[in-house]
Amino acid sequence: MNREPILNVPAGVVVALAVLTIVHIGMSRLTDVDDEFLVWVLAFIPARYTGLARELPGGPLASWTSFLTHQLVHGDVTHLLINCAWLLVFGSAVARRIGTMRFFLFAAICGIAGAVAFMLVRWGETVPMVGASGAISGLMAAGFRLLLPAIDNGDFHEMREAPRSVRLATLGECFRSRRMLFAVGAFVLVNFLVSFSAPVLTESAGIAWEAHLGGFAAGFLLLGVFDLRQPVDAIS
């Protein structure tokens, strides 16, 4: 008799979780001075793009690499665990659907989109932004497009057993679905509440709501580009 593993997590998600954890553990073993310097090298900082790249740690090269490297760094264990939890839930659904390599590329692009949104809102500011929240917000948006239609159609179990057989809702259908609009609206509302109703929390915890929204928009709009599902009526 074949037995299902208790945690059937896609390999891509396992690798992503391991990388984030290893980076955090490695940085935690540095001295405070070295850790702070490395954070500034890897972090995404809008001021790099307004003439301060040479003055900031990492120099001009970091202006390019930080679009990706900021996604590997987390402020503390709580920040890491929250992101890993969401990555496990929504990343697994997306990875099963589009495959490992496309999963990594898709997540990276969502993270980059989050950095761009952060840069546009915080233009010229010397504010270091770290964390995989932009990428994970994109995975969450993609998960909405996969999970909610599956639930509506009674195909939720297929997301695990045959994820590529589940029909992906079109963008038009998403914008007509009350459940989808509620989920998207709730996500946007929470982020705006964090921004405008809890400024103290935003400053102290470093919540990059701009990156969340940028990554979410990219994930929601771009999933179809990465989708591997073959139409069931394509076979003649």
N, C-alpha and C positions, 0 to 999 in steps of 0.2 A: 504493500500500500504506500502510495506517495503521500508525503506529509508536507503541507504548506509551512514555510518558515513563519515564525511569529511576526518578524519584521521583514517584509519583502520590499526592501528599499532599493531603488535602481542604483547601479554602480556609479553613475555620474553624480548622484546626490551624495553617496557615501564619500566619494573623492572630494567633493566640494566641502562637506562638513569636516573632513579630516584636514584639509588645507587651512581652513579658517581657524580650526582649533590649534594646529601646529604653529601657525604664525602668531597667534595670541600667546601661547605658552612660551615660544621663543622670545618674544618681545618682553614678556613679564620677567625674564631672567636677566635682562639688561639693567644697567644702572639707571637711575632716574634721568640723568643727563643724556645718556646715549638713547634711552627710550624716547625722550622728548624730541631729540634731534631726528631720529628715524621716523617718528610720526610726521614731522614736518616735511621730510623728504617724500614720504609716500602719500600724504594727504592731498586732497584736491583743494587748491587755494585760488579763488578768483583773481587775487592781485597779481598772480603770475602773468596774467594776460593783459595787464595794463602797465607794463614796463618794469615790474619788480622781479622778474624771473631770476635775474642774476644775483639779486640781493637775498633771495630766499634759499633755504637749504634745498639741495637737489639741483639748483641752477636751471638753465634752459631745458635740459633734458627732461626734468620733472614736469615741464609744461605738457609734455606728450604722455609720459608714462603714468602720471597721476590719474589720468582718466580711468585706468585699470587698477593701479596699485591701491588707491584709496578704498577699494572694495574689499581688500584683504585685512584691513586693520579695524579693530573695534576698541571703543573707549574703556570698557571694563567687562567683567564676566557677565553681568546682567545683559548688557548690550549684545554680547556674543550669543548668549543662550536664547534670547528672544528671537534674534535673526535666524539661528539654527532651527528653532522650533517651526517657524513659518516656512523656512526652506524645506524642512522635512515634509510638511503637509502639502504645500503647493508645488514645490520643486519636483516631488515624486510624481505627481499627476502629469506635469508637463514633460518630464524626462521619459516617462513611459510612452507618451504620445509621439514625441519628435525625435527620440534617440539621443544618445550620449553627446556626440560632438555638436549637434545642433542645439542641444540643451545648454552647453557651455557658451556657445556663440550667442545664443538668444539672451542668456542671463547677462553676459558681458555688455551687449548692446543696450539692454535696459539700464544697466548701471551707468553706462556712458551718457545715456539720455538724462538720467537723474543728475549727473554732474553738470551737464549743459544747462538744465533748468536752474540748478543752484547758482551757476555762474551768472546767468541772465538776471536773476533776482538780486544777487549779492554782488553785482558788478563792481570790481575794483577793491572789494573788501579783503582784508588780511584775516580771513576766517577759515581755519583748516576744517575740512569736512572729511570724515572717515566712516567706513561701515558699508555693508552690503545691502543696506536698506533699499536703495534705488533698484538694484537687480531683483531683490526679493519682492518688491512692490510690483515689478513687471511680471514676475512669475505668479503673483497673486491675481493680477488682472487676467493673465492667460488661463489660470485655473478657473476663474469665474466663467470664461467663455467655454470651458470644457465641462466643468462640474454641474453648473446650473442647468444647462440644456439636458444633460444626462439624467439629472434628477427629474426634470419635467417629463422626459420621455420614458422613465422607468428603466433606464439603462445604466444606473449607477454602478452595478456590479461589473458591467462590461469595462468600466474604466480601469479595473484591475486585471481582469482576465483577457480582454481583447481591446486595449485602449484605442487602437487605430480603426476599430470598427464603429466607434461612436461618431456621429455626425457633429461637426463643428458648426456652431451657430454663426451665421453671417453677421457682419456689423449692423446691417439693417435690422435683422431680427433682434439683435442685442438692444438696439435703441427703441424697439417696440415692446420689449419684455419688461413688465413691471418689476418682476423679481430682479432682473439684471440691473435696471435703473436704480432700484432701491439699494442694491449691493454697492454699485459704483457711487451713488450719492452718499451713502454712509461712509465710505472710505474717504471721499473728498471732504465731507463735513468734519470728520474727526481730525483730519489734517489742518483744516482751517481753524477749528477750535483750538488746536494746539498752538497755532500761530498767533491768533488774535485774542483768545480768551485766557491763555496761560503763558504770557511772555516770560515770566520768571522761570517756569519749567523749561521753556524752550532754550533759554540762555544757559541754565545750569546743566541740563542734560544733553545739550547740543543736538536737539532733534531737528534734523534737516528735512522739514516738511516739503521743501521745494524739490529735493531729490526724490522723495516718495511719489509726488505727483508726476514728475517727469518720467520716472521709471514706470509708473503705472500706465500712463498714456502710451508709452512705447510698447509695453507688453500687450495692451489691449488692441492696439492697432496693427501690430506686426506679427502676431501669432500665425495668421494665415500664410505669411511668407515662408515660415519654417515648417508648416504642417506637412506631415508625411502621409496622411491618410489617402488611400486610393479609393476613388468612387466605386461603390459596389455595383453600379450598372455599367461599368466600363468594359466588362467582359462580354463579348458577343458570342 
